[in-house]
Amino acid sequence: MTALGIREEDVAESFIRGSGSGGQKVNKTSSCVQLLHKPTGIEVKCQRERSQAMNRFLARRELCDRIEERIQGIKAAKEQEREKIRRQKRRRSRRQKARMLDEKRKHGEKKSARRSVDY
């Protein structure tokens, strides 16, 4: 945090009750940590672990990563990976699909021509 110039006074920390699966224990304990970096307005919530202390550490690390990304002006590797998966799952256009099937048909014909001839 000191390397990025983040001061403790700039970070507002609050503990909130967690959500999601876990039942009664999750609903009763405030182990979820919420950090707000006042100068940039970046907000981080962390509820990965059962321990509040561990969540505090993980939340601070996540906050530092996000601030560093903003300073450097680059997309996070996770964001790039998400975008890549989204592009892969995108539906092909009719023209693109027809072209792909035509190429497959031609390739199949080429392979069938290679087969040995039975006499």
Backbone as JSON Lines, residues from 0, in Angstrom:
{"i":0,"aa":"M","n":[0.83,-1.19,0.0],"ca":[0.0,0.0,0.0],"c":[0.87,1.25,0.0]}
{"i":1,"aa":"T","n":[1.99,1.19,0.7],"ca":[2.86,2.37,0.74],"c":[3.5,2.63,-0.62]}
{"i":2,"aa":"A","n":[3.77,1.58,-1.37],"ca":[4.38,1.75,-2.7],"c":[3.43,2.47,-3.65]}
{"i":3,"aa":"L","n":[2.12,2.26,-3.49],"ca":[1.13,2.91,-4.34],"c":[0.68,4.26,-3.77]}
{"i":4,"aa":"G","n":[1.12,4.58,-2.58],"ca":[0.74,5.84,-1.96],"c":[-0.64,5.82,-1.33]}
{"i":5,"aa":"I","n":[-1.08,4.64,-0.9],"ca":[-2.39,4.51,-0.26],"c":[-2.2,4.64,1.24]}
{"i":6,"aa":"R","n":[-2.91,5.61,1.81],"ca":[-2.82,5.81,3.26],"c":[-4.02,5.17,3.93]}
{"i":7,"aa":"E","n":[-3.83,4.75,5.18],"ca":[-4.92,4.13,5.94],"c":[-6.06,5.11,6.18]}
{"i":8,"aa":"E","n":[-5.74,6.4,6.26],"ca":[-6.77,7.41,6.51],"c":[-7.73,7.52,5.31]}
{"i":9,"aa":"D","n":[-7.23,7.18,4.11],"ca":[-8.04,7.28,2.89],"c":[-8.96,6.08,2.7]}
{"i":10,"aa":"V","n":[-8.77,5.05,3.5],"ca":[-9.54,3.82,3.34],"c":[-10.59,3.72,4.45]}
{"i":11,"aa":"A","n":[-11.86,3.67,4.05],"ca":[-12.95,3.49,5.02],"c":[-13.27,2.0,5.06]}
{"i":12,"aa":"E","n":[-13.2,1.44,6.27],"ca":[-13.4,0.0,6.42],"c":[-14.67,-0.26,7.22]}
{"i":13,"aa":"S","n":[-15.48,-1.2,6.73],"ca":[-16.68,-1.57,7.47],"c":[-16.87,-3.07,7.37]}
{"i":14,"aa":"F","n":[-17.5,-3.63,8.39],"ca":[-17.74,-5.06,8.44],"c":[-19.24,-5.28,8.33]}
{"i":15,"aa":"I","n":[-19.63,-6.1,7.37],"ca":[-21.04,-6.34,7.14],"c":[-21.3,-7.84,7.18]}
{"i":16,"aa":"R","n":[-22.54,-8.19,7.36],"ca":[-22.9,-9.6,7.37],"c":[-22.78,-10.15,5.97]}
{"i":17,"aa":"G","n":[-22.29,-11.36,5.89],"ca":[-22.1,-11.99,4.59],"c":[-23.42,-12.43,3.98]}
{"i":18,"aa":"S","n":[-23.33,-12.93,2.78],"ca":[-24.51,-13.44,2.08],"c":[-24.12,-14.71,1.36]}
{"i":19,"aa":"G","n":[-25.11,-15.39,0.84],"ca":[-24.85,-16.61,0.09],"c":[-24.98,-17.84,0.96]}
{"i":20,"aa":"S","n":[-24.43,-18.94,0.47],"ca":[-24.57,-20.21,1.18],"c":[-23.73,-20.19,2.44]}
{"i":21,"aa":"G","n":[-24.1,-20.96,3.42],"ca":[-23.37,-21.02,4.68],"c":[-24.3,-21.11,5.86]}
{"i":22,"aa":"G","n":[-25.55,-20.8,5.64],"ca":[-26.55,-20.99,6.68],"c":[-26.48,-19.98,7.81]}
{"i":23,"aa":"Q","n":[-26.83,-20.45,9.0],"ca":[-26.99,-19.59,10.16],"c":[-25.7,-18.87,10.53]}
{"i":24,"aa":"K","n":[-24.57,-19.55,10.44],"ca":[-23.29,-18.96,10.83],"c":[-22.97,-17.72,9.99]}
{"i":25,"aa":"V","n":[-23.19,-17.82,8.69],"ca":[-22.92,-16.69,7.79],"c":[-23.86,-15.53,8.09]}
{"i":26,"aa":"N","n":[-25.11,-15.85,8.4],"ca":[-26.1,-14.81,8.63],"c":[-25.89,-14.08,9.95]}
{"i":27,"aa":"K","n":[-25.2,-14.7,10.91],"ca":[-25.03,-14.09,12.24],"c":[-23.71,-13.34,12.4]}
{"i":28,"aa":"T","n":[-22.68,-13.75,11.69],"ca":[-21.37,-13.14,11.89],"c":[-21.09,-12.09,10.83]}
{"i":29,"aa":"S","n":[-20.36,-11.07,11.2],"ca":[-19.99,-9.99,10.27],"c":[-18.55,-10.19,9.8]}
{"i":30,"aa":"S","n":[-18.34,-11.21,8.99],"ca":[-16.99,-11.51,8.53],"c":[-16.7,-10.92,7.16]}
{"i":31,"aa":"C","n":[-17.69,-10.36,6.5],"ca":[-17.49,-9.74,5.2],"c":[-16.9,-8.34,5.4]}
{"i":32,"aa":"V","n":[-15.84,-8.04,4.66],"ca":[-15.14,-6.76,4.81],"c":[-15.4,-5.9,3.58]}
{"i":33,"aa":"Q","n":[-15.75,-4.64,3.82],"ca":[-15.99,-3.69,2.74],"c":[-15.03,-2.53,2.9]}
{"i":34,"aa":"L","n":[-14.25,-2.28,1.84],"ca":[-13.29,-1.17,1.86],"c":[-13.7,-0.15,0.8]}
{"i":35,"aa":"L","n":[-13.56,1.12,1.15],"ca":[-13.84,2.2,0.21],"c":[-12.64,3.14,0.21]}
{"i":36,"aa":"H","n":[-12.02,3.29,-0.95],"ca":[-10.9,4.22,-1.09],"c":[-11.49,5.56,-1.48]}
{"i":37,"aa":"K","n":[-11.47,6.5,-0.56],"ca":[-12.17,7.78,-0.74],"c":[-11.69,8.6,-1.94]}
{"i":38,"aa":"P","n":[-10.37,8.75,-2.18],"ca":[-9.93,9.58,-3.32],"c":[-10.38,9.05,-4.69]}
{"i":39,"aa":"T","n":[-10.36,7.73,-4.88],"ca":[-10.71,7.18,-6.18],"c":[-12.15,6.68,-6.25]}
{"i":40,"aa":"G","n":[-12.75,6.4,-5.11],"ca":[-14.12,5.89,-5.08],"c":[-14.22,4.4,-5.37]}
{"i":41,"aa":"I","n":[-13.1,3.71,-5.31],"ca":[-13.09,2.27,-5.55],"c":[-13.6,1.56,-4.3]}
{"i":42,"aa":"E","n":[-14.54,0.63,-4.5],"ca":[-15.11,-0.12,-3.39],"c":[-14.84,-1.61,-3.6]}
{"i":43,"aa":"V","n":[-14.41,-2.27,-2.51],"ca":[-14.08,-3.69,-2.57],"c":[-14.79,-4.4,-1.43]}
{"i":44,"aa":"K","n":[-15.43,-5.54,-1.76],"ca":[-16.02,-6.4,-0.74],"c":[-15.33,-7.74,-0.82]}
{"i":45,"aa":"C","n":[-15.06,-8.33,0.36],"ca":[-14.39,-9.61,0.38],"c":[-15.05,-10.52,1.41]}
{"i":46,"aa":"Q","n":[-15.43,-11.71,0.96],"ca":[-16.05,-12.69,1.83],"c":[-15.57,-14.09,1.46]}
{"i":47,"aa":"R","n":[-14.33,-14.19,1.04],"ca":[-13.81,-15.48,0.58],"c":[-13.56,-16.45,1.71]}
{"i":48,"aa":"E","n":[-13.08,-15.95,2.84],"ca":[-12.72,-16.81,3.96],"c":[-13.71,-16.65,5.1]}
{"i":49,"aa":"R","n":[-13.66,-17.57,6.06],"ca":[-14.52,-17.47,7.23],"c":[-13.97,-16.48,8.25]}
{"i":50,"aa":"S","n":[-12.67,-16.27,8.19],"ca":[-12.0,-15.39,9.15],"c":[-12.1,-13.92,8.71]}
{"i":51,"aa":"Q","n":[-12.48,-13.06,9.65],"ca":[-12.56,-11.64,9.35],"c":[-11.18,-11.05,9.08]}
{"i":52,"aa":"A","n":[-10.18,-11.5,9.84],"ca":[-8.82,-10.99,9.66],"c":[-8.27,-11.34,8.28]}
{"i":53,"aa":"M","n":[-8.53,-12.56,7.85],"ca":[-8.06,-12.98,6.53],"c":[-8.79,-12.2,5.43]}
{"i":54,"aa":"N","n":[-10.08,-11.96,5.61],"ca":[-10.84,-11.17,4.63],"c":[-10.34,-9.73,4.58]}
{"i":55,"aa":"R","n":[-9.91,-9.18,5.72],"ca":[-9.34,-7.82,5.74],"c":[-8.09,-7.77,4.88]}
{"i":56,"aa":"F","n":[-7.23,-8.78,5.04],"ca":[-5.99,-8.84,4.26],"c":[-6.3,-8.97,2.76]}
{"i":57,"aa":"L","n":[-7.2,-9.9,2.43],"ca":[-7.54,-10.13,1.02],"c":[-8.2,-8.91,0.38]}
{"i":58,"aa":"A","n":[-9.03,-8.21,1.15],"ca":[-9.7,-7.02,0.62],"c":[-8.68,-5.91,0.34]}
{"i":59,"aa":"R","n":[-7.72,-5.75,1.23],"ca":[-6.68,-4.73,1.02],"c":[-5.84,-5.07,-0.21]}
{"i":60,"aa":"R","n":[-5.54,-6.34,-0.38],"ca":[-4.76,-6.76,-1.54],"c":[-5.54,-6.49,-2.84]}
{"i":61,"aa":"E","n":[-6.83,-6.8,-2.83],"ca":[-7.69,-6.55,-3.99],"c":[-7.77,-5.05,-4.29]}
{"i":62,"aa":"L","n":[-7.89,-4.25,-3.24],"ca":[-7.95,-2.79,-3.41],"c":[-6.66,-2.28,-4.04]}
{"i":63,"aa":"C","n":[-5.52,-2.76,-3.57],"ca":[-4.24,-2.36,-4.13],"c":[-4.14,-2.74,-5.61]}
{"i":64,"aa":"D","n":[-4.62,-3.94,-5.94],"ca":[-4.58,-4.38,-7.34],"c":[-5.41,-3.48,-8.23]}
{"i":65,"aa":"R","n":[-6.61,-3.12,-7.76],"ca":[-7.49,-2.27,-8.57],"c":[-6.92,-0.86,-8.74]}
{"i":66,"aa":"I","n":[-6.34,-0.34,-7.68],"ca":[-5.75,1.01,-7.78],"c":[-4.54,0.98,-8.71]}
{"i":67,"aa":"E","n":[-3.75,-0.08,-8.62],"ca":[-2.59,-0.2,-9.49],"c":[-3.02,-0.29,-10.96]}
{"i":68,"aa":"E","n":[-4.09,-1.03,-11.23],"ca":[-4.6,-1.12,-12.6],"c":[-5.04,0.25,-13.1]}
{"i":69,"aa":"R","n":[-5.69,1.0,-12.24],"ca":[-6.16,2.33,-12.65],"c":[-4.97,3.25,-12.91]}
{"i":70,"aa":"I","n":[-3.94,3.15,-12.08],"ca":[-2.76,3.99,-12.26],"c":[-2.05,3.65,-13.56]}
{"i":71,"aa":"Q","n":[-1.88,2.37,-13.81],"ca":[-1.15,1.95,-15.01],"c":[-1.99,2.08,-16.28]}
{"i":72,"aa":"G","n":[-3.31,2.11,-16.12],"ca":[-4.17,2.28,-17.29],"c":[-4.26,1.06,-18.17]}
{"i":73,"aa":"I","n":[-4.1,-0.13,-17.58],"ca":[-4.2,-1.36,-18.37],"c":[-5.36,-2.2,-17.87]}
{"i":74,"aa":"K","n":[-5.88,-3.04,-18.76],"ca":[-6.94,-3.96,-18.34],"c":[-6.33,-5.08,-17.53]}
{"i":75,"aa":"A","n":[-7.08,-5.53,-16.58],"ca":[-6.64,-6.66,-15.76],"c":[-6.63,-7.93,-16.59]}
{"i":76,"aa":"A","n":[-5.79,-8.86,-16.23],"ca":[-5.73,-10.13,-16.96],"c":[-7.05,-10.87,-16.84]}
{"i":77,"aa":"K","n":[-7.7,-10.75,-15.68],"ca":[-8.99,-11.4,-15.49],"c":[-10.03,-10.82,-16.42]}
{"i":78,"aa":"E","n":[-10.02,-9.52,-16.58],"ca":[-10.98,-8.85,-17.46],"c":[-10.75,-9.27,-18.9]}
{"i":79,"aa":"Q","n":[-9.49,-9.37,-19.3],"ca":[-9.18,-9.8,-20.65],"c":[-9.62,-11.24,-20.89]}
{"i":80,"aa":"E","n":[-9.45,-12.08,-19.88],"ca":[-9.87,-13.48,-19.99],"c":[-11.39,-13.58,-20.13]}
{"i":81,"aa":"R","n":[-12.12,-12.79,-19.33],"ca":[-13.58,-12.76,-19.43],"c":[-14.04,-12.33,-20.81]}
{"i":82,"aa":"E","n":[-13.37,-11.31,-21.35],"ca":[-13.72,-10.79,-22.67],"c":[-13.44,-11.84,-23.75]}
{"i":83,"aa":"K","n":[-12.35,-12.57,-23.61],"ca":[-12.0,-13.61,-24.57],"c":[-13.06,-14.71,-24.58]}
{"i":84,"aa":"I","n":[-13.49,-15.13,-23.39],"ca":[-14.53,-16.17,-23.29],"c":[-15.83,-15.67,-23.89]}
{"i":85,"aa":"R","n":[-16.16,-14.4,-23.65],"ca":[-17.39,-13.84,-24.19],"c":[-17.37,-13.84,-25.72]}
{"i":86,"aa":"R","n":[-16.22,-13.5,-26.29],"ca":[-16.09,-13.52,-27.75],"c":[-16.21,-14.94,-28.3]}
{"i":87,"aa":"Q","n":[-15.64,-15.91,-27.58],"ca":[-15.69,-17.29,-28.05],"c":[-17.12,-17.82,-28.03]}
{"i":88,"aa":"K","n":[-17.89,-17.41,-27.05],"ca":[-19.26,-17.91,-26.91],"c":[-20.25,-17.19,-27.81]}
{"i":89,"aa":"R","n":[-19.84,-16.1,-28.38],"ca":[-20.74,-15.3,-29.21],"c":[-21.24,-16.13,-30.4]}
{"i":90,"aa":"R","n":[-22.49,-15.98,-30.74],"ca":[-23.09,-16.73,-31.82],"c":[-22.58,-16.24,-33.16]}
{"i":91,"aa":"R","n":[-22.33,-17.19,-34.05],"ca":[-21.83,-16.82,-35.37],"c":[-22.97,-16.31,-36.25]}
{"i":92,"aa":"S","n":[-22.64,-15.47,-37.19],"ca":[-23.65,-15.0,-38.13],"c":[-23.98,-16.12,-39.12]}
{"i":93,"aa":"R","n":[-25.09,-15.97,-39.83],"ca":[-25.51,-17.0,-40.79],"c":[-24.46,-17.19,-41.88]}
{"i":94,"aa":"R","n":[-23.95,-16.07,-42.34],"ca":[-22.94,-16.11,-43.42],"c":[-21.68,-16.83,-42.93]}
{"i":95,"aa":"Q","n":[-21.26,-16.51,-41.73],"ca":[-20.05,-17.12,-41.17],"c":[-20.26,-18.62,-40.95]}
{"i":96,"aa":"K","n":[-21.44,-18.99,-40.47],"ca":[-21.74,-20.39,-40.22],"c":[-21.79,-21.17,-41.54]}
{"i":97,"aa":"A","n":[-22.41,-20.58,-42.56],"ca":[-22.49,-21.24,-43.87],"c":[-21.09,-21.44,-44.45]}
{"i":98,"aa":"R","n":[-20.25,-20.43,-44.31],"ca":[-18.88,-20.51,-44.82],"c":[-18.11,-21.62,-44.1]}
{"i":99,"aa":"M","n":[-18.28,-21.7,-42.77],"ca":[-17.6,-22.72,-41.98],"c":[-18.05,-24.12,-42.4]}
{"i":100,"aa":"L","n":[-19.36,-24.31,-42.58],"ca":[-19.87,-25.62,-42.98],"c":[-19.41,-25.99,-44.39]}
{"i":101,"aa":"D","n":[-19.31,-25.0,-45.28],"ca":[-18.81,-25.25,-46.63],"c":[-17.36,-25.71,-46.59]}
{"i":102,"aa":"E","n":[-16.55,-25.05,-45.75],"ca":[-15.14,-25.45,-45.6],"c":[-15.04,-26.87,-45.04]}
{"i":103,"aa":"K","n":[-15.9,-27.21,-44.08],"ca":[-15.89,-28.56,-43.52],"c":[-16.26,-29.6,-44.58]}
{"i":104,"aa":"R","n":[-17.23,-29.28,-45.4],"ca":[-17.66,-30.19,-46.46],"c":[-16.52,-30.44,-47.45]}
{"i":105,"aa":"K","n":[-15.84,-29.35,-47.83],"ca":[-14.72,-29.48,-48.77],"c":[-13.59,-30.31,-48.17]}
{"i":106,"aa":"H","n":[-13.33,-30.09,-46.89],"ca":[-12.27,-30.83,-46.21],"c":[-12.62,-32.32,-46.14]}
{"i":107,"aa":"G","n":[-13.9,-32.61,-45.89],"ca":[-14.34,-34.01,-45.84],"c":[-14.2,-34.69,-47.19]}
{"i":108,"aa":"E","n":[-14.53,-33.98,-48.24],"ca":[-14.37,-34.53,-49.59],"c":[-12.9,-34.79,-49.89]}
{"i":109,"aa":"K","n":[-12.04,-33.89,-49.49],"ca":[-10.61,-34.04,-49.72],"c":[-10.09,-35.29,-48.99]}
{"i":110,"aa":"K","n":[-10.57,-35.5,-47.75],"ca":[-10.12,-36.65,-46.97],"c":[-10.67,-37.95,-47.55]}
{"i":111,"aa":"S","n":[-11.91,-37.91,-48.02],"ca":[-12.48,-39.15,-48.6],"c":[-11.77,-39.53,-49.89]}
{"i":112,"aa":"A","n":[-11.21,-38.55,-50.6],"ca":[-10.46,-38.83,-51.84],"c":[-9.13,-39.52,-51.52]}
{"i":113,"aa":"R","n":[-8.62,-39.38,-50.31],"ca":[-7.35,-39.99,-49.92],"c":[-7.48,-41.47,-49.58]}
{"i":114,"aa":"R","n":[-8.69,-41.93,-49.33],"ca":[-8.88,-43.31,-48.91],"c":[-8.38,-44.29,-49.99]}
{"i":115,"aa":"S","n":[-7.98,-45.45,-49.52],"ca":[-7.52,-46.45,-50.48],"c":[-8.72,-47.04,-51.2]}
{"i":116,"aa":"V","n":[-8.49,-47.42,-52.43],"ca":[-9.56,-47.95,-53.27],"c":[-9.61,-49.46,-53.1]}
{"i":117,"aa":"D","n":[-10.8,-50.0,-52.82],"ca":[-10.97,-51.47,-52.7],"c":[-11.31,-52.06,-54.06]}
{"i":118,"aa":"Y","n":[-10.66,-53.18,-54.42],"ca":[-10.91,-53.82,-55.71],"c":[-11.77,-55.02,-55.53]}
